[in-house]
Each structure stands twice: as C-alpha cells, then as structure tokens.
Amino acid sequence: PVNVEIAHRTMTVPTVEQRYLNVPERQKLDVLTHLLEAEAVAGEAILIFVRTKIGAADLVEKLQARGHAAEAMHGDMNQAQREIVIRRLKEGLVEIVAATDVAARGLDVENIGQVINFDIPNDPESYVHRIGRTARAGRSGKALLFVTPREGRMLREIERYTGQRLSTMRLPS
C-alpha cells in the first residue's frame, strides 16, 4: 500500500471578509431584509444561497414583496433561463439572486459584492464554492453565514475545513 498526503492549502481567497450571524430560523427573513437595507452597496449584486428550489422561489417572492429586485436560480431552470438571470444581474436590472448550489456552479459575475448563506450548506466544501462567487477579478467581497442554534456544529466544521475562523457579526442598527 502507498500512503499519499496532500499539503493543506488555503481554501478561500483572502479578499473575502467572512462573517457569521446567529439567527433563529423564524427571524431569518427579517434579519436578511434589515441587512439588505443597511449594507447594500450601489452597483454590487448580492447572491443568496438557499438549500432548495422551493426555498429560492419563496425567498424571491418575499423579497420582491418588500421592494427588492430579486430573481431565483435553481436546478429546474434550463440553461437559457439561467443565462437570462445572469445577463440581468450583470446589467444591474436585478440586485439579488437567490440560488441553489446546483444553479450557481460556474457562475462568474464580477459585480457580486456579497454572498449570503441564508441556509447553511450541507458540507464545508459547498461553503467554499459558494463564497468563491464573490471577490472575483481582483475585487474584495463579503461572505455572511446565517447560523441557527442547531447549526453550530457545521460552523465549526467549516472553520476546521477552511483553516480560518469566521468573525461573528452584530446586526447593524
């Protein structure tokens, strides 16, 4: 038998500011809305990750009802539909895209200033892929992870996997 070991390297880009916020499940939408109003930067898109296509559609519906230009991207959409959403995002016609992991694979849009993990990913590798959607082309970016009381273990797994501690965030007033 041969033992092969690969040296650990940094998994995430240093220009991504990684933070987490402890949020009870039932308050996630209100907290997200507050953050969008307090931290939105003109000209920068926000990519919000959810677990399911139904979650993406539901979140977009609620954000639109609150006055945000938001669209969903999920695995049930064909490539042409996804490309329309990406084009609208690049042109600034959409400020927020709620997406599932499957839909965001290969997504390369320079003006994504922030990635919000509305639903914590199922594994640390997905977290790394998700936050890699920001801080493209030499730009800096922000990544925020919503952590419900039951999800503390996954936060620790993400920190162990990436070799980095996420800083805790306070909700802006």
ROSEMI-486109 format. One record per residue (C-alpha): residue number from 1; residue in three letters; z negated, x, y. Coordinates in Angstrom, 3 decimals, decimal comma, always signed. Each point is the difference from the previous one (the first is absolute). Last residue first. Layout:
! residues N
<atom n="NUM" res="ALA" pz="Z" px="X" py="Y"/>
...
END
This chain:
! residues 173
<atom n="173" res="SER" pz="-13,901" px="-28,667" py="+49,256"/>
<atom n="172" res="PRO" pz="+1,660" px="+2,326" py="-2,471"/>
<atom n="171" res="LEU" pz="-1,119" px="-0,424" py="-3,631"/>
<atom n="170" res="ARG" pz="-1,727" px="+3,152" py="-1,112"/>
<atom n="169" res="MET" pz="+1,840" px="+2,375" py="-2,233"/>
<atom n="168" res="THR" pz="-1,214" px="+2,169" py="-2,835"/>
<atom n="167" res="SER" pz="+1,754" px="+3,307" py="-0,461"/>
<atom n="166" res="LEU" pz="+1,913" px="+0,545" py="-3,202"/>
<atom n="165" res="ARG" pz="-1,144" px="+3,044" py="-1,908"/>
<atom n="164" res="GLN" pz="+2,757" px="+2,192" py="-1,380"/>
<atom n="163" res="GLY" pz="+0,770" px="+1,524" py="-3,389"/>
<atom n="162" res="THR" pz="+2,741" px="-2,583" py="-0,484"/>
<atom n="161" res="TYR" pz="-1,146" px="-1,033" py="-3,489"/>
<atom n="160" res="ARG" pz="-3,730" px="+0,235" py="+0,812"/>
<atom n="159" res="GLU" pz="+0,382" px="-1,993" py="+3,205"/>
<atom n="158" res="ILE" pz="+2,103" px="-2,631" py="-1,773"/>
<atom n="157" res="GLU" pz="-2,539" px="-0,225" py="-2,829"/>
<atom n="156" res="ARG" pz="-2,830" px="-0,418" py="+2,523"/>
<atom n="155" res="LEU" pz="+1,868" px="-2,849" py="+1,678"/>
<atom n="154" res="MET" pz="+0,659" px="-1,537" py="-3,433"/>
<atom n="153" res="ARG" pz="-3,743" px="-0,029" py="-0,716"/>
<atom n="152" res="GLY" pz="-0,767" px="-1,709" py="+3,306"/>
<atom n="151" res="GLU" pz="+2,221" px="-2,958" py="-0,892"/>
<atom n="150" res="ARG" pz="-2,584" px="-2,725" py="-0,696"/>
<atom n="149" res="PRO" pz="-1,336" px="-0,035" py="+3,588"/>
<atom n="148" res="THR" pz="+3,536" px="-0,390" py="+1,407"/>
<atom n="147" res="VAL" pz="+1,869" px="+3,063" py="+1,209"/>
<atom n="146" res="PHE" pz="+2,836" px="-0,354" py="+2,527"/>
<atom n="145" res="LEU" pz="+1,860" px="+3,323" py="+0,194"/>
<atom n="144" res="LEU" pz="+1,503" px="+1,222" py="+3,257"/>
<atom n="143" res="ALA" pz="+2,704" px="+2,601" py="+0,364"/>
<atom n="142" res="LYS" pz="+1,029" px="+1,383" py="+3,362"/>
<atom n="141" res="GLY" pz="+3,026" px="+2,018" py="+0,997"/>
<atom n="140" res="SER" pz="+1,210" px="+3,229" py="+1,531"/>
<atom n="139" res="ARG" pz="+3,659" px="+0,816" py="+0,473"/>
<atom n="138" res="GLY" pz="+1,892" px="+2,936" py="-1,490"/>
<atom n="137" res="ALA" pz="+2,781" px="-2,129" py="-1,484"/>
<atom n="136" res="ARG" pz="-2,355" px="-2,380" py="-1,800"/>
<atom n="135" res="ALA" pz="-3,687" px="-0,535" py="+0,733"/>
<atom n="134" res="THR" pz="-0,018" px="-3,386" py="-1,772"/>
<atom n="133" res="ARG" pz="+1,475" px="-1,126" py="-3,340"/>
<atom n="132" res="GLY" pz="-2,009" px="+2,707" py="-1,783"/>
<atom n="131" res="ILE" pz="-3,025" px="-2,261" py="+0,358"/>
<atom n="130" res="ARG" pz="+1,339" px="-2,228" py="-2,764"/>
<atom n="129" res="HIS" pz="+0,998" px="+2,793" py="-2,392"/>
<atom n="128" res="VAL" pz="-3,423" px="+1,614" py="+0,246"/>
<atom n="127" res="TYR" pz="-1,707" px="-3,352" py="-0,591"/>
<atom n="126" res="SER" pz="+2,268" px="-0,690" py="-2,974"/>
<atom n="125" res="GLU" pz="-1,162" px="+3,289" py="-1,545"/>
<atom n="124" res="PRO" pz="-3,629" px="-1,057" py="+0,464"/>
<atom n="123" res="ASP" pz="+0,377" px="-3,060" py="-2,268"/>
<atom n="122" res="ASN" pz="-0,087" px="-3,799" py="+0,299"/>
<atom n="121" res="PRO" pz="+0,527" px="+0,102" py="+3,750"/>
<atom n="120" res="ILE" pz="-2,553" px="-1,515" py="+2,396"/>
<atom n="119" res="ASP" pz="+1,305" px="-3,199" py="+1,554"/>
<atom n="118" res="PHE" pz="+0,486" px="+0,045" py="+3,775"/>
<atom n="117" res="ASN" pz="+1,030" px="+3,654" py="-0,292"/>
<atom n="116" res="ILE" pz="+1,132" px="+0,458" py="+3,579"/>
<atom n="115" res="VAL" pz="+2,703" px="+2,524" py="+0,785"/>
<atom n="114" res="GLN" pz="+0,412" px="+0,974" py="+3,628"/>
<atom n="113" res="GLY" pz="+2,579" px="+1,539" py="+2,289"/>
<atom n="112" res="ILE" pz="+3,078" px="-1,049" py="-1,941"/>
<atom n="111" res="ASN" pz="+2,744" px="+1,127" py="+2,405"/>
<atom n="110" res="GLU" pz="+1,821" px="+2,369" py="-2,345"/>
<atom n="109" res="VAL" pz="+0,997" px="-2,509" py="-2,678"/>
<atom n="108" res="ASP" pz="+0,511" px="+1,330" py="-3,515"/>
<atom n="107" res="LEU" pz="-0,810" px="-2,576" py="-2,687"/>
<atom n="106" res="GLY" pz="+0,676" px="+1,685" py="-3,346"/>
<atom n="105" res="ARG" pz="-2,408" px="-2,254" py="-1,854"/>
<atom n="104" res="ALA" pz="-1,297" px="-2,626" py="+2,432"/>
<atom n="103" res="ALA" pz="+1,108" px="-3,016" py="-2,019"/>
<atom n="102" res="VAL" pz="-1,810" px="+1,074" py="-3,163"/>
<atom n="101" res="ASP" pz="-3,259" px="+0,731" py="+1,843"/>
<atom n="100" res="THR" pz="-0,094" px="-3,476" py="+1,522"/>
<atom n="99" res="ALA" pz="+0,815" px="-0,504" py="+3,640"/>
<atom n="98" res="ALA" pz="-1,239" px="-1,639" py="+3,187"/>
<atom n="97" res="VAL" pz="+2,298" px="+1,173" py="+2,785"/>
<atom n="96" res="ILE" pz="-1,201" px="-0,062" py="+3,599"/>
<atom n="95" res="GLU" pz="+1,768" px="+0,575" py="+3,322"/>
<atom n="94" res="VAL" pz="+3,276" px="-1,750" py="-0,761"/>
<atom n="93" res="LEU" pz="+2,877" px="-0,012" py="+2,476"/>
<atom n="92" res="GLY" pz="-0,655" px="+3,676" py="+0,750"/>
<atom n="91" res="GLU" pz="+3,461" px="+1,126" py="-1,114"/>
<atom n="90" res="LYS" pz="-1,446" px="+2,063" py="-2,855"/>
<atom n="89" res="LEU" pz="-2,029" px="-2,984" py="-1,246"/>
<atom n="88" res="ARG" pz="+3,009" px="-2,331" py="+0,223"/>
<atom n="87" res="ARG" pz="+2,047" px="+2,518" py="-2,003"/>
<atom n="86" res="ILE" pz="-2,773" px="+0,301" py="-2,606"/>
<atom n="85" res="VAL" pz="-0,262" px="-3,803" py="-0,338"/>
<atom n="84" res="ILE" pz="+3,779" px="-0,290" py="-0,384"/>
<atom n="83" res="GLU" pz="-0,021" px="+2,837" py="-2,549"/>
<atom n="82" res="ARG" pz="-2,585" px="-1,855" py="-2,068"/>
<atom n="81" res="GLN" pz="+2,188" px="-3,115" py="-0,106"/>
<atom n="80" res="ALA" pz="+3,032" px="+2,058" py="-1,070"/>
<atom n="79" res="GLN" pz="-2,024" px="+1,728" py="-2,736"/>
<atom n="78" res="ASN" pz="-1,103" px="-3,277" py="-1,571"/>
<atom n="77" res="MET" pz="-3,407" px="-1,473" py="+0,772"/>
<atom n="76" res="ASP" pz="-2,233" px="-0,817" py="-2,962"/>
<atom n="75" res="GLY" pz="-1,624" px="+3,442" py="+0,224"/>
<atom n="74" res="HIS" pz="-1,580" px="-0,557" py="+3,383"/>
<atom n="73" res="MET" pz="+0,587" px="+0,421" py="+3,711"/>
<atom n="72" res="ALA" pz="-1,572" px="-2,445" py="+2,450"/>
<atom n="71" res="GLU" pz="+0,647" px="-0,500" py="+3,702"/>
<atom n="70" res="ALA" pz="-2,154" px="+0,084" py="+3,123"/>
<atom n="69" res="ALA" pz="+0,510" px="-0,593" py="+3,719"/>
<atom n="68" res="HIS" pz="-3,595" px="-0,928" py="+0,841"/>
<atom n="67" res="GLY" pz="-0,995" px="-3,230" py="+1,750"/>
<atom n="66" res="ARG" pz="-3,029" px="-1,126" py="-2,011"/>
<atom n="65" res="ALA" pz="+2,122" px="-2,353" py="-2,108"/>
<atom n="64" res="GLN" pz="+2,274" px="+2,970" py="-0,704"/>
<atom n="63" res="LEU" pz="-3,011" px="+1,932" py="-1,315"/>
<atom n="62" res="LYS" pz="-0,995" px="-2,878" py="-2,297"/>
<atom n="61" res="GLU" pz="+3,515" px="-0,390" py="-1,421"/>
<atom n="60" res="VAL" pz="+0,313" px="+3,758" py="-0,436"/>
<atom n="59" res="LEU" pz="-3,296" px="+0,126" py="-1,909"/>
<atom n="58" res="ASP" pz="+1,068" px="-2,810" py="-2,337"/>
<atom n="57" res="ALA" pz="+3,391" px="+1,572" py="-0,714"/>
<atom n="56" res="ALA" pz="-1,558" px="+3,401" py="-0,740"/>
<atom n="55" res="GLY" pz="-2,773" px="-1,492" py="-2,148"/>
<atom n="54" res="ILE" pz="+2,565" px="-2,006" py="-1,968"/>
<atom n="53" res="LYS" pz="+1,979" px="+3,202" py="-0,535"/>
<atom n="52" res="THR" pz="-3,153" px="+1,653" py="-1,327"/>
<atom n="51" res="ARG" pz="-2,278" px="+2,974" py="+0,648"/>
<atom n="50" res="VAL" pz="+0,181" px="+0,287" py="+3,793"/>
<atom n="49" res="PHE" pz="+1,082" px="+2,902" py="+2,188"/>
<atom n="48" res="ILE" pz="+0,345" px="-0,362" py="+3,751"/>
<atom n="47" res="LEU" pz="+2,642" px="+2,071" py="+1,796"/>
<atom n="46" res="ILE" pz="-0,401" px="+0,137" py="+3,763"/>
<atom n="45" res="ALA" pz="+2,851" px="+0,826" py="+2,355"/>
<atom n="44" res="GLU" pz="-0,323" px="+2,124" py="+3,099"/>
<atom n="43" res="GLY" pz="+1,879" px="-0,795" py="+3,196"/>
<atom n="42" res="ALA" pz="-3,074" px="-1,195" py="+1,855"/>
<atom n="41" res="VAL" pz="-3,234" px="+1,135" py="-1,621"/>
<atom n="40" res="ALA" pz="-2,223" px="-2,641" py="-1,607"/>
<atom n="39" res="GLU" pz="-3,667" px="+0,998" py="-0,151"/>
<atom n="38" res="ALA" pz="-1,997" px="-2,903" py="+1,438"/>
<atom n="37" res="GLU" pz="+2,258" px="-2,978" py="-0,771"/>
<atom n="36" res="LEU" pz="+1,028" px="+1,216" py="-3,446"/>
<atom n="35" res="LEU" pz="-3,598" px="+0,986" py="-0,717"/>
<atom n="34" res="HIS" pz="-1,306" px="-3,485" py="+0,870"/>
<atom n="33" res="THR" pz="+2,655" px="-1,626" py="-2,189"/>
<atom n="32" res="LEU" pz="-0,911" px="+2,297" py="-2,898"/>
<atom n="31" res="VAL" pz="-3,708" px="-0,769" py="+0,398"/>
<atom n="30" res="ASP" pz="+0,697" px="-3,747" py="+0,023"/>
<atom n="29" res="LEU" pz="+2,239" px="+0,289" py="-3,071"/>
<atom n="28" res="LYS" pz="-2,498" px="+2,146" py="-1,923"/>
<atom n="27" res="GLN" pz="-3,030" px="-2,205" py="+0,644"/>
<atom n="26" res="ARG" pz="-0,086" px="-1,860" py="-3,350"/>
<atom n="25" res="GLU" pz="+0,281" px="+3,234" py="-1,977"/>
<atom n="24" res="PRO" pz="-2,962" px="+1,677" py="+1,736"/>
<atom n="23" res="VAL" pz="+1,191" px="+3,051" py="+1,951"/>
<atom n="22" res="ASN" pz="-1,152" px="+3,620" py="-0,169"/>
<atom n="21" res="LEU" pz="+2,540" px="+1,956" py="+2,031"/>
<atom n="20" res="TYR" pz="+1,769" px="+3,149" py="-1,056"/>
<atom n="19" res="ARG" pz="+1,650" px="+2,825" py="+1,884"/>
<atom n="18" res="GLN" pz="+2,750" px="+2,553" py="-0,561"/>
<atom n="17" res="GLU" pz="+1,638" px="+1,656" py="+3,029"/>
<atom n="16" res="VAL" pz="+3,404" px="+1,083" py="-1,286"/>
<atom n="15" res="THR" pz="+1,231" px="+3,286" py="+1,510"/>
<atom n="14" res="PRO" pz="-1,537" px="+1,969" py="-2,900"/>
<atom n="13" res="VAL" pz="+2,548" px="-1,464" py="-2,448"/>
<atom n="12" res="THR" pz="-1,562" px="-1,149" py="-3,247"/>
<atom n="11" res="MET" pz="-0,189" px="+1,383" py="-3,511"/>
<atom n="10" res="THR" pz="-1,310" px="+3,455" py="+0,785"/>
<atom n="9" res="ARG" pz="+0,614" px="+2,216" py="-2,962"/>
<atom n="8" res="HIS" pz="-1,819" px="+0,371" py="-3,286"/>
<atom n="7" res="ALA" pz="+1,387" px="+2,783" py="-2,178"/>
<atom n="6" res="ILE" pz="+1,713" px="-1,223" py="-3,147"/>
<atom n="5" res="GLU" pz="-1,473" px="+0,837" py="-3,356"/>
<atom n="4" res="VAL" pz="+1,900" px="+0,358" py="-3,260"/>
<atom n="3" res="ASN" pz="-1,880" px="+0,528" py="-3,275"/>
<atom n="2" res="VAL" pz="+2,205" px="+0,993" py="-2,898"/>
<atom n="1" res="PRO" pz="-0,694" px="-1,057" py="-3,570"/>
END
